[in-house]
Amino acid sequence: MGRIVVFIWAILLGQVVSYIGGALHGVTDYNFTGTVIVSLIACAIVMLIGEVAAPSNTKKSKK
């Protein structure tokens, strides 16, 4: 359930960033589908990095 919420927030924040960025650059057409795709890809990459870079819980015994 937590990952679904992360994807939903990624879509929402991606839409906001795309809208504001487009408004600042004077873009008149808004591409909803492209923004969703880029948001989901960025979210998947960040989640993958988080899983790979997470420290392991195994403790090494010192002898």
N, CA, C and O atoms as a Tripos MOL2 file, in Angstrom:
@<TRIPOS>MOLECULE
protein
  252   251    63     0     0
PROTEIN
NO_CHARGES

@<TRIPOS>ATOM
      1 N           0.8200   -1.1970    0.0000 N.3       1 MET1
      2 CA          0.0000    0.0000    0.0000 C.3       1 MET1
      3 C           0.8660    1.2650    0.0000 C.2       1 MET1
      4 O           0.5220    2.2710   -0.6200 O.2       1 MET1
      5 N           1.9860    1.1890    0.7050 N.am      2 GLY2
      6 CA          2.8580    2.3580    0.7910 C.3       2 GLY2
      7 C           3.4410    2.7550   -0.5510 C.2       2 GLY2
      8 O           3.6080    3.9410   -0.8360 O.2       2 GLY2
      9 N           3.7520    1.7650   -1.3760 N.am      3 ARG3
     10 CA          4.3220    2.0710   -2.6910 C.3       3 ARG3
     11 C           3.2850    2.7180   -3.6060 C.2       3 ARG3
     12 O           3.6270    3.5590   -4.4380 O.2       3 ARG3
     13 N           2.0420    2.3350   -3.4580 N.am      4 ILE4
     14 CA          0.9800    2.9460   -4.2660 C.3       4 ILE4
     15 C           0.8520    4.4260   -3.9200 C.2       4 ILE4
     16 O           0.6970    5.2660   -4.8060 O.2       4 ILE4
     17 N           0.9180    4.7330   -2.6450 N.am      5 VAL5
     18 CA          0.8390    6.1280   -2.2050 C.3       5 VAL5
     19 C           2.0230    6.9220   -2.7490 C.2       5 VAL5
     20 O           1.8670    8.0760   -3.1500 O.2       5 VAL5
     21 N           3.1980    6.3130   -2.7640 N.am      6 VAL6
     22 CA          4.3830    6.9880   -3.3020 C.3       6 VAL6
     23 C           4.1960    7.2830   -4.7850 C.2       6 VAL6
     24 O           4.5350    8.3740   -5.2430 O.2       6 VAL6
     25 N           3.6590    6.3220   -5.5470 N.am      7 PHE7
     26 CA          3.4190    6.5500   -6.9730 C.3       7 PHE7
     27 C           2.3800    7.6500   -7.1890 C.2       7 PHE7
     28 O           2.5260    8.4640   -8.1010 O.2       7 PHE7
     29 N           1.3430    7.6840   -6.3690 N.am      8 ILE8
     30 CA          0.3220    8.7310   -6.5030 C.3       8 ILE8
     31 C           0.9330   10.1070   -6.2300 C.2       8 ILE8
     32 O           0.6720   11.0590   -6.9650 O.2       8 ILE8
     33 N           1.7480   10.2120   -5.1710 N.am      9 TRP9
     34 CA          2.3990   11.4830   -4.8760 C.3       9 TRP9
     35 C           3.3750   11.8760   -5.9660 C.2       9 TRP9
     36 O           3.5070   13.0590   -6.2810 O.2       9 TRP9
     37 N           4.0560   10.9090   -6.5430 N.am     10 ALA10
     38 CA          4.9830   11.2100   -7.6400 C.3      10 ALA10
     39 C           4.2330   11.7880   -8.8310 C.2      10 ALA10
     40 O           4.6980   12.7360   -9.4630 O.2      10 ALA10
     41 N           3.0740   11.2180   -9.1350 N.am     11 ILE11
     42 CA          2.2670   11.7320  -10.2470 C.3      11 ILE11
     43 C           1.8020   13.1540   -9.9500 C.2      11 ILE11
     44 O           1.9000   14.0350  -10.8040 O.2      11 ILE11
     45 N           1.2950   13.3770   -8.7390 N.am     12 LEU12
     46 CA          0.8010   14.7110   -8.3820 C.3      12 LEU12
     47 C           1.9160   15.7580   -8.4090 C.2      12 LEU12
     48 O           1.7450   16.8360   -8.9800 O.2      12 LEU12
     49 N           3.0410   15.4440   -7.8020 N.am     13 LEU13
     50 CA          4.1400   16.4090   -7.7880 C.3      13 LEU13
     51 C           4.7270   16.6130   -9.1810 C.2      13 LEU13
     52 O           5.1480   17.7200   -9.5180 O.2      13 LEU13
     53 N           4.7570   15.5660   -9.9850 N.am     14 GLY14
     54 CA          5.2230   15.7040  -11.3640 C.3      14 GLY14
     55 C           4.3270   16.6170  -12.1760 C.2      14 GLY14
     56 O           4.8090   17.4050  -12.9900 O.2      14 GLY14
     57 N           3.0230   16.5140  -11.9580 N.am     15 GLN15
     58 CA          2.0810   17.3780  -12.6650 C.3      15 GLN15
     59 C           2.2720   18.8380  -12.2630 C.2      15 GLN15
     60 O           2.2410   19.7330  -13.1090 O.2      15 GLN15
     61 N           2.4680   19.0680  -10.9790 N.am     16 VAL16
     62 CA          2.6670   20.4360  -10.4970 C.3      16 VAL16
     63 C           3.9500   21.0310  -11.0770 C.2      16 VAL16
     64 O           3.9540   22.1650  -11.5560 O.2      16 VAL16
     65 N           5.0350   20.2600  -11.0300 N.am     17 VAL17
     66 CA          6.3120   20.7480  -11.5600 C.3      17 VAL17
     67 C           6.2060   21.0040  -13.0570 C.2      17 VAL17
     68 O           6.7260   22.0020  -13.5570 O.2      17 VAL17
     69 N           5.5370   20.1100  -13.7720 N.am     18 SER18
     70 CA          5.3810   20.2790  -15.2190 C.3      18 SER18
     71 C           4.5390   21.5110  -15.5480 C.2      18 SER18
     72 O           4.8630   22.2580  -16.4700 O.2      18 SER18
     73 N           3.4760   21.7190  -14.8050 N.am     19 TYR19
     74 CA          2.6080   22.8660  -15.0580 C.3      19 TYR19
     75 C           3.3430   24.1810  -14.7900 C.2      19 TYR19
     76 O           3.2940   25.1070  -15.5990 O.2      19 TYR19
     77 N           4.0200   24.2470  -13.6470 N.am     20 ILE20
     78 CA          4.7310   25.4790  -13.3030 C.3      20 ILE20
     79 C           5.8980   25.7140  -14.2570 C.2      20 ILE20
     80 O           6.1240   26.8410  -14.6970 O.2      20 ILE20
     81 N           6.6370   24.6580  -14.5770 N.am     21 GLY21
     82 CA          7.7450   24.7960  -15.5210 C.3      21 GLY21
     83 C           7.2770   25.2250  -16.8950 C.2      21 GLY21
     84 O           7.9160   26.0530  -17.5440 O.2      21 GLY21
     85 N           6.1590   24.6620  -17.3410 N.am     22 GLY22
     86 CA          5.6050   25.0600  -18.6330 C.3      22 GLY22
     87 C           5.1300   26.4960  -18.6310 C.2      22 GLY22
     88 O           5.2980   27.2150  -19.6160 O.2      22 GLY22
     89 N           4.5310   26.9210  -17.5120 N.am     23 ALA23
     90 CA          4.0640   28.3010  -17.4160 C.3      23 ALA23
     91 C           5.2360   29.2810  -17.4160 C.2      23 ALA23
     92 O           5.1420   30.3630  -17.9960 O.2      23 ALA23
     93 N           6.3200   28.9110  -16.7770 N.am     24 LEU24
     94 CA          7.4830   29.7940  -16.7420 C.3      24 LEU24
     95 C           8.1610   29.9040  -18.1020 C.2      24 LEU24
     96 O           8.7480   30.9370  -18.4230 O.2      24 LEU24
     97 N           8.0840   28.8480  -18.8960 N.am     25 HIS25
     98 CA          8.7060   28.8640  -20.2240 C.3      25 HIS25
     99 C           7.7390   29.3050  -21.3220 C.2      25 HIS25
    100 O           8.1310   29.4110  -22.4840 O.2      25 HIS25
    101 N           6.4980   29.5580  -20.9680 N.am     26 GLY26
    102 CA          5.5240   30.0330  -21.9370 C.3      26 GLY26
    103 C           4.9570   28.9460  -22.8380 C.2      26 GLY26
    104 O           4.4950   29.2350  -23.9420 O.2      26 GLY26
    105 N           4.9880   27.7000  -22.3810 N.am     27 VAL27
    106 CA          4.4370   26.5950  -23.1680 C.3      27 VAL27
    107 C           2.9160   26.6590  -23.0880 C.2      27 VAL27
    108 O           2.3520   26.7620  -21.9990 O.2      27 VAL27
    109 N           2.2580   26.5980  -24.2320 N.am     28 THR28
    110 CA          0.8030   26.7210  -24.2440 C.3      28 THR28
    111 C           0.0910   25.3750  -24.1920 C.2      28 THR28
    112 O          -1.0280   25.2980  -23.6840 O.2      28 THR28
    113 N           0.7070   24.3170  -24.7010 N.am     29 ASP29
    114 CA          0.0490   23.0090  -24.6580 C.3      29 ASP29
    115 C           0.6050   22.1960  -23.4940 C.2      29 ASP29
    116 O           1.8130   22.1670  -23.2590 O.2      29 ASP29
    117 N          -0.3020   21.5330  -22.7650 N.am     30 TYR30
    118 CA          0.0510   20.7740  -21.5730 C.3      30 TYR30
    119 C          -0.0530   19.2940  -21.8940 C.2      30 TYR30
    120 O          -1.1110   18.8250  -22.3130 O.2      30 TYR30
    121 N           1.0330   18.5510  -21.7020 N.am     31 ASN31
    122 CA          1.0790   17.1360  -22.0360 C.3      31 ASN31
    123 C           0.9320   16.3080  -20.7610 C.2      31 ASN31
    124 O           1.9140   16.0320  -20.0720 O.2      31 ASN31
    125 N          -0.3050   15.9140  -20.4560 N.am     32 PHE32
    126 CA         -0.5850   15.1460  -19.2400 C.3      32 PHE32
    127 C           0.0530   13.7640  -19.2920 C.2      32 PHE32
    128 O           0.6790   13.3320  -18.3240 O.2      32 PHE32
    129 N          -0.1000   13.0750  -20.4080 N.am     33 THR33
    130 CA          0.3900   11.7020  -20.5320 C.3      33 THR33
    131 C           1.9100   11.6390  -20.4220 C.2      33 THR33
    132 O           2.4450   10.7810  -19.7200 O.2      33 THR33
    133 N           2.5880   12.5150  -21.0890 N.am     34 GLY34
    134 CA          4.0460   12.5360  -21.0200 C.3      34 GLY34
    135 C           4.5500   12.8130  -19.6180 C.2      34 GLY34
    136 O           5.5390   12.2290  -19.1740 O.2      34 GLY34
    137 N           3.8630   13.7090  -18.9250 N.am     35 THR35
    138 CA          4.2580   14.0400  -17.5640 C.3      35 THR35
    139 C           4.0520   12.8610  -16.6280 C.2      35 THR35
    140 O           4.8820   12.6160  -15.7520 O.2      35 THR35
    141 N           2.9620   12.1310  -16.7990 N.am     36 VAL36
    142 CA          2.7130   10.9480  -15.9660 C.3      36 VAL36
    143 C           3.7950    9.8990  -16.1990 C.2      36 VAL36
    144 O           4.3000    9.3000  -15.2490 O.2      36 VAL36
    145 N           4.1450    9.6800  -17.4490 N.am     37 ILE37
    146 CA          5.1620    8.6730  -17.7710 C.3      37 ILE37
    147 C           6.5100    9.0510  -17.1600 C.2      37 ILE37
    148 O           7.1720    8.2130  -16.5480 O.2      37 ILE37
    149 N           6.9110   10.2980  -17.3220 N.am     38 VAL38
    150 CA          8.1910   10.7460  -16.7620 C.3      38 VAL38
    151 C           8.1610   10.6800  -15.2360 C.2      38 VAL38
    152 O           9.1560   10.2990  -14.6190 O.2      38 VAL38
    153 N           7.0450   11.0410  -14.6230 N.am     39 SER39
    154 CA          6.9250   10.9910  -13.1660 C.3      39 SER39
    155 C           7.0520    9.5650  -12.6500 C.2      39 SER39
    156 O           7.7380    9.3240  -11.6570 O.2      39 SER39
    157 N           6.3980    8.6210  -13.3130 N.am     40 LEU40
    158 CA          6.4580    7.2290  -12.8720 C.3      40 LEU40
    159 C           7.8470    6.6310  -13.0720 C.2      40 LEU40
    160 O           8.3140    5.8520  -12.2410 O.2      40 LEU40
    161 N           8.5000    6.9850  -14.1560 N.am     41 ILE41
    162 CA          9.8650    6.4920  -14.3840 C.3      41 ILE41
    163 C          10.8110    7.0520  -13.3180 C.2      41 ILE41
    164 O          11.6330    6.3180  -12.7700 O.2      41 ILE41
    165 N          10.6960    8.3380  -13.0290 N.am     42 ALA42
    166 CA         11.5520    8.9500  -12.0050 C.3      42 ALA42
    167 C          11.2800    8.3340  -10.6340 C.2      42 ALA42
    168 O          12.2110    8.0910   -9.8670 O.2      42 ALA42
    169 N          10.0220    8.0860  -10.3290 N.am     43 CYS43
    170 CA          9.6580    7.4720   -9.0540 C.3      43 CYS43
    171 C          10.2230    6.0610   -8.9520 C.2      43 CYS43
    172 O          10.7420    5.6760   -7.9050 O.2      43 CYS43
    173 N          10.1250    5.2920  -10.0250 N.am     44 ALA44
    174 CA         10.6500    3.9250  -10.0150 C.3      44 ALA44
    175 C          12.1630    3.9220   -9.8250 C.2      44 ALA44
    176 O          12.6920    3.0780   -9.1030 O.2      44 ALA44
    177 N          12.8590    4.8500  -10.4600 N.am     45 ILE45
    178 CA         14.3130    4.9290  -10.3160 C.3      45 ILE45
    179 C          14.6900    5.2910   -8.8810 C.2      45 ILE45
    180 O          15.6050    4.6960   -8.3130 O.2      45 ILE45
    181 N          13.9970    6.2530   -8.2990 N.am     46 VAL46
    182 CA         14.2950    6.6580   -6.9270 C.3      46 VAL46
    183 C          13.9950    5.5260   -5.9530 C.2      46 VAL46
    184 O          14.7630    5.3010   -5.0180 O.2      46 VAL46
    185 N          12.8870    4.8060   -6.1560 N.am     47 MET47
    186 CA         12.5590    3.6820   -5.2830 C.3      47 MET47
    187 C          13.5720    2.5520   -5.4380 C.2      47 MET47
    188 O          13.9190    1.8950   -4.4560 O.2      47 MET47
    189 N          14.0460    2.3210   -6.6510 N.am     48 LEU48
    190 CA         15.0500    1.2890   -6.8900 C.3      48 LEU48
    191 C          16.3690    1.6440   -6.2030 C.2      48 LEU48
    192 O          17.0050    0.7840   -5.5930 O.2      48 LEU48
    193 N          16.7730    2.8910   -6.3020 N.am     49 ILE49
    194 CA         17.9930    3.3310   -5.6210 C.3      49 ILE49
    195 C          17.8310    3.1860   -4.1090 C.2      49 ILE49
    196 O          18.7710    2.7930   -3.4180 O.2      49 ILE49
    197 N          16.6560    3.4980   -3.6000 N.am     50 GLY50
    198 CA         16.4000    3.3510   -2.1700 C.3      50 GLY50
    199 C          16.4890    1.9110   -1.7020 C.2      50 GLY50
    200 O          16.9690    1.6510   -0.5980 O.2      50 GLY50
    201 N          16.0390    0.9770   -2.5160 N.am     51 GLU51
    202 CA         16.1130   -0.4370   -2.1530 C.3      51 GLU51
    203 C          17.5390   -0.9630   -2.2370 C.2      51 GLU51
    204 O          17.9700   -1.7380   -1.3830 O.2      51 GLU51
    205 N          18.2610   -0.5500   -3.2540 N.am     52 VAL52
    206 CA         19.6260   -1.0490   -3.4520 C.3      52 VAL52
    207 C          20.5830   -0.4270   -2.4430 C.2      52 VAL52
    208 O          21.4810   -1.1050   -1.9430 O.2      52 VAL52
    209 N          20.4040    0.8370   -2.1430 N.am     53 ALA53
    210 CA         21.3300    1.5510   -1.2760 C.3      53 ALA53
    211 C          20.9980    1.4120    0.2060 C.2      53 ALA53
    212 O          21.7300    1.9340    1.0460 O.2      53 ALA53
    213 N          19.9210    0.7260    0.5420 N.am     54 ALA54
    214 CA         19.5310    0.5920    1.9440 C.3      54 ALA54
    215 C          20.5570   -0.2600    2.6880 C.2      54 ALA54
    216 O          20.9960   -1.2910    2.1790 O.2      54 ALA54
    217 N          20.9350    0.1650    3.8800 N.am     55 PRO55
    218 CA         21.9050   -0.6310    4.6390 C.3      55 PRO55
    219 C          21.2760   -1.9410    5.1040 C.2      55 PRO55
    220 O          20.0820   -2.0030    5.4000 O.2      55 PRO55
    221 N          22.0860   -2.9700    5.1640 N.am     56 SER56
    222 CA         21.5700   -4.2650    5.5980 C.3      56 SER56
    223 C          21.4730   -4.2950    7.1180 C.2      56 SER56
    224 O          22.1990   -3.5800    7.8090 O.2      56 SER56
    225 N          20.5770   -5.1200    7.6310 N.am     57 ASN57
    226 CA         20.3670   -5.2180    9.0710 C.3      57 ASN57
    227 C          21.2760   -6.2520    9.7200 C.2      57 ASN57
    228 O          21.2630   -6.4020   10.9420 O.2      57 ASN57
    229 N          22.0580   -6.9580    8.9330 N.am     58 THR58
    230 CA         22.9370   -7.9780    9.5000 C.3      58 THR58
    231 C          24.1190   -7.3140   10.1900 C.2      58 THR58
    232 O          24.7500   -6.4070    9.6480 O.2      58 THR58
    233 N          24.3980   -7.7800   11.3790 N.am     59 LYS59
    234 CA         25.5140   -7.2310   12.1440 C.3      59 LYS59
    235 C          26.6750   -8.2080   12.0770 C.2      59 LYS59
    236 O          26.5070   -9.4130   12.2660 O.2      59 LYS59
    237 N          27.8330   -7.6760   11.8080 N.am     60 LYS60
    238 CA         29.0310   -8.5080   11.7550 C.3      60 LYS60
    239 C          29.5920   -8.6520   13.1670 C.2      60 LYS60
    240 O          29.7420   -7.6740   13.9000 O.2      60 LYS60
    241 N          29.8880   -9.8590   13.5150 N.am     61 SER61
    242 CA         30.4570  -10.0860   14.8460 C.3      61 SER61
    243 C          31.9530   -9.8040   14.8170 C.2      61 SER61
    244 O          32.6570  -10.1940   13.8850 O.2      61 SER61
    245 N          32.4150   -9.1320   15.8340 N.am     62 LYS62
    246 CA         33.8400   -8.8110   15.9390 C.3      62 LYS62
    247 C          34.5190   -9.8960   16.7580 C.2      62 LYS62
    248 O          34.0810  -10.2200   17.8620 O.2      62 LYS62
    249 N          35.5790  -10.4470   16.2170 N.am     63 LYS63
    250 CA         36.3070  -11.5000   16.9370 C.3      63 LYS63
    251 C          37.6810  -11.0430   17.2940 C.2      63 LYS63
    252 O          38.4430  -11.7940   17.9040 O.2      63 LYS63
@<TRIPOS>BOND
     1     1     2 1
     2     2     3 1
     3     3     4 2
     4     3     5 am
     5     5     6 1
     6     6     7 1
     7     7     8 2
     8     7     9 am
     9     9    10 1
    10    10    11 1
    11    11    12 2
    12    11    13 am
    13    13    14 1
    14    14    15 1
    15    15    16 2
    16    15    17 am
    17    17    18 1
    18    18    19 1
    19    19    20 2
    20    19    21 am
    21    21    22 1
    22    22    23 1
    23    23    24 2
    24    23    25 am
    25    25    26 1
    26    26    27 1
    27    27    28 2
    28    27    29 am
    29    29    30 1
    30    30    31 1
    31    31    32 2
    32    31    33 am
    33    33    34 1
    34    34    35 1
    35    35    36 2
    36    35    37 am
    37    37    38 1
    38    38    39 1
    39    39    40 2
    40    39    41 am
    41    41    42 1
    42    42    43 1
    43    43    44 2
    44    43    45 am
    45    45    46 1
    46    46    47 1
    47    47    48 2
    48    47    49 am
    49    49    50 1
    50    50    51 1
    51    51    52 2
    52    51    53 am
    53    53    54 1
    54    54    55 1
    55    55    56 2
    56    55    57 am
    57    57    58 1
    58    58    59 1
    59    59    60 2
    60    59    61 am
    61    61    62 1
    62    62    63 1
    63    63    64 2
    64    63    65 am
    65    65    66 1
    66    66    67 1
    67    67    68 2
    68    67    69 am
    69    69    70 1
    70    70    71 1
    71    71    72 2
    72    71    73 am
    73    73    74 1
    74    74    75 1
    75    75    76 2
    76    75    77 am
    77    77    78 1
    78    78    79 1
    79    79    80 2
    80    79    81 am
    81    81    82 1
    82    82    83 1
    83    83    84 2
    84    83    85 am
    85    85    86 1
    86    86    87 1
    87    87    88 2
    88    87    89 am
    89    89    90 1
    90    90    91 1
    91    91    92 2
    92    91    93 am
    93    93    94 1
    94    94    95 1
    95    95    96 2
    96    95    97 am
    97    97    98 1
    98    98    99 1
    99    99   100 2
   100    99   101 am
   101   101   102 1
   102   102   103 1
   103   103   104 2
   104   103   105 am
   105   105   106 1
   106   106   107 1
   107   107   108 2
   108   107   109 am
   109   109   110 1
   110   110   111 1
   111   111   112 2
   112   111   113 am
   113   113   114 1
   114   114   115 1
   115   115   116 2
   116   115   117 am
   117   117   118 1
   118   118   119 1
   119   119   120 2
   120   119   121 am
   121   121   122 1
   122   122   123 1
   123   123   124 2
   124   123   125 am
   125   125   126 1
   126   126   127 1
   127   127   128 2
   128   127   129 am
   129   129   130 1
   130   130   131 1
   131   131   132 2
   132   131   133 am
   133   133   134 1
   134   134   135 1
   135   135   136 2
   136   135   137 am
   137   137   138 1
   138   138   139 1
   139   139   140 2
   140   139   141 am
   141   141   142 1
   142   142   143 1
   143   143   144 2
   144   143   145 am
   145   145   146 1
   146   146   147 1
   147   147   148 2
   148   147   149 am
   149   149   150 1
   150   150   151 1
   151   151   152 2
   152   151   153 am
   153   153   154 1
   154   154   155 1
   155   155   156 2
   156   155   157 am
   157   157   158 1
   158   158   159 1
   159   159   160 2
   160   159   161 am
   161   161   162 1
   162   162   163 1
   163   163   164 2
   164   163   165 am
   165   165   166 1
   166   166   167 1
   167   167   168 2
   168   167   169 am
   169   169   170 1
   170   170   171 1
   171   171   172 2
   172   171   173 am
   173   173   174 1
   174   174   175 1
   175   175   176 2
   176   175   177 am
   177   177   178 1
   178   178   179 1
   179   179   180 2
   180   179   181 am
   181   181   182 1
   182   182   183 1
   183   183   184 2
   184   183   185 am
   185   185   186 1
   186   186   187 1
   187   187   188 2
   188   187   189 am
   189   189   190 1
   190   190   191 1
   191   191   192 2
   192   191   193 am
   193   193   194 1
   194   194   195 1
   195   195   196 2
   196   195   197 am
   197   197   198 1
   198   198   199 1
   199   199   200 2
   200   199   201 am
   201   201   202 1
   202   202   203 1
   203   203   204 2
   204   203   205 am
   205   205   206 1
   206   206   207 1
   207   207   208 2
   208   207   209 am
   209   209   210 1
   210   210   211 1
   211   211   212 2
   212   211   213 am
   213   213   214 1
   214   214   215 1
   215   215   216 2
   216   215   217 am
   217   217   218 1
   218   218   219 1
   219   219   220 2
   220   219   221 am
   221   221   222 1
   222   222   223 1
   223   223   224 2
   224   223   225 am
   225   225   226 1
   226   226   227 1
   227   227   228 2
   228   227   229 am
   229   229   230 1
   230   230   231 1
   231   231   232 2
   232   231   233 am
   233   233   234 1
   234   234   235 1
   235   235   236 2
   236   235   237 am
   237   237   238 1
   238   238   239 1
   239   239   240 2
   240   239   241 am
   241   241   242 1
   242   242   243 1
   243   243   244 2
   244   243   245 am
   245   245   246 1
   246   246   247 1
   247   247   248 2
   248   247   249 am
   249   249   250 1
   250   250   251 1
   251   251   252 2
@<TRIPOS>SUBSTRUCTURE
     1 MET1         2 RESIDUE 1 A MET
     2 GLY2         6 RESIDUE 1 A GLY
     3 ARG3        10 RESIDUE 1 A ARG
     4 ILE4        14 RESIDUE 1 A ILE
     5 VAL5        18 RESIDUE 1 A VAL
     6 VAL6        22 RESIDUE 1 A VAL
     7 PHE7        26 RESIDUE 1 A PHE
     8 ILE8        30 RESIDUE 1 A ILE
     9 TRP9        34 RESIDUE 1 A TRP
    10 ALA10       38 RESIDUE 1 A ALA
    11 ILE11       42 RESIDUE 1 A ILE
    12 LEU12       46 RESIDUE 1 A LEU
    13 LEU13       50 RESIDUE 1 A LEU
    14 GLY14       54 RESIDUE 1 A GLY
    15 GLN15       58 RESIDUE 1 A GLN
    16 VAL16       62 RESIDUE 1 A VAL
    17 VAL17       66 RESIDUE 1 A VAL
    18 SER18       70 RESIDUE 1 A SER
    19 TYR19       74 RESIDUE 1 A TYR
    20 ILE20       78 RESIDUE 1 A ILE
    21 GLY21       82 RESIDUE 1 A GLY
    22 GLY22       86 RESIDUE 1 A GLY
    23 ALA23       90 RESIDUE 1 A ALA
    24 LEU24       94 RESIDUE 1 A LEU
    25 HIS25       98 RESIDUE 1 A HIS
    26 GLY26      102 RESIDUE 1 A GLY
    27 VAL27      106 RESIDUE 1 A VAL
    28 THR28      110 RESIDUE 1 A THR
    29 ASP29      114 RESIDUE 1 A ASP
    30 TYR30      118 RESIDUE 1 A TYR
    31 ASN31      122 RESIDUE 1 A ASN
    32 PHE32      126 RESIDUE 1 A PHE
    33 THR33      130 RESIDUE 1 A THR
    34 GLY34      134 RESIDUE 1 A GLY
    35 THR35      138 RESIDUE 1 A THR
    36 VAL36      142 RESIDUE 1 A VAL
    37 ILE37      146 RESIDUE 1 A ILE
    38 VAL38      150 RESIDUE 1 A VAL
    39 SER39      154 RESIDUE 1 A SER
    40 LEU40      158 RESIDUE 1 A LEU
    41 ILE41      162 RESIDUE 1 A ILE
    42 ALA42      166 RESIDUE 1 A ALA
    43 CYS43      170 RESIDUE 1 A CYS
    44 ALA44      174 RESIDUE 1 A ALA
    45 ILE45      178 RESIDUE 1 A ILE
    46 VAL46      182 RESIDUE 1 A VAL
    47 MET47      186 RESIDUE 1 A MET
    48 LEU48      190 RESIDUE 1 A LEU
    49 ILE49      194 RESIDUE 1 A ILE
    50 GLY50      198 RESIDUE 1 A GLY
    51 GLU51      202 RESIDUE 1 A GLU
    52 VAL52      206 RESIDUE 1 A VAL
    53 ALA53      210 RESIDUE 1 A ALA
    54 ALA54      214 RESIDUE 1 A ALA
    55 PRO55      218 RESIDUE 1 A PRO
    56 SER56      222 RESIDUE 1 A SER
    57 ASN57      226 RESIDUE 1 A ASN
    58 THR58      230 RESIDUE 1 A THR
    59 LYS59      234 RESIDUE 1 A LYS
    60 LYS60      238 RESIDUE 1 A LYS
    61 SER61      242 RESIDUE 1 A SER
    62 LYS62      246 RESIDUE 1 A LYS
    63 LYS63      250 RESIDUE 1 A LYS
